[in-house]
Each structure stands twice: as structure tokens, then as C-alpha cells.
């Protein structure tokens, strides 16, 4: 899960105080990695409105994106990051979600 918010710094302070989360700045300004919860999550600032991105942890991005397509869904983007890889997808009704394959130790 990633919290999409207009002000990442503000959200970081709020959720740190509310839940005692440990957050670390990530690559983009106003974005944070939440390392103290399982599974790890994030806060991404700078969006026009608040929302939540849903991630499903998978063992094989390529196999799962192929399956998404077989089932009538869409694969919008595929990325590889230091923390692992992900694919932005839509199901056959238009709901957006992400597949995530973390690197070992993440």
C-alpha cells in the first residue's frame, strides 16, 4: 500500500505520530518508505488528491503480467527499482493495482 497525498511531509508526520511508524525519505521529494510495518509501505506526496495504491506481492512480475493480460486486464507500466520491480495494471473492470516483487532483504 502507498498513501497518495498532496503533502507527503505532512502525512509522514501524521502517521508517525498516530502509529509510531518509522519513515525514511525515498527518491522523490515528499515521498517516504515506511519500514516499520509488514509489508513495508510508502507515502507519496505531490498528488492532486488523496488516495491509496494497492500492491500485491508476487514472485514473478513477467508471469503475473502475462496472466493479467490473459484474464482481460491491462499492463500499463513495468519498472525496476532498487527495492525491486513493479507493474502497474488494471483489472478487467478498470480497477488499478500494482504487482510488486521486492529484492531479497527488502
Number of C-alpha atoms within 10 A of each C-alpha: 15 18 20 21 22 17 18 22 18 13 20 27 13 13 15 14 11 9 10 12 16 15 20 14 16 14 9 10 12 19 25 24 18 22 15 13 12 7 11 13 18 22 26 26 23 16 12 10 10 13 13 14 16 16 19 12 14 16 11 13 18 14 10 15 22 13 13 17 15 10 11 11 19 21 19 12 10 16 11 12 10 8 13 13 17 24 22 19 21 18 15 13 9 10 10 17 18 22 23 23 21 18 11 7 5 11
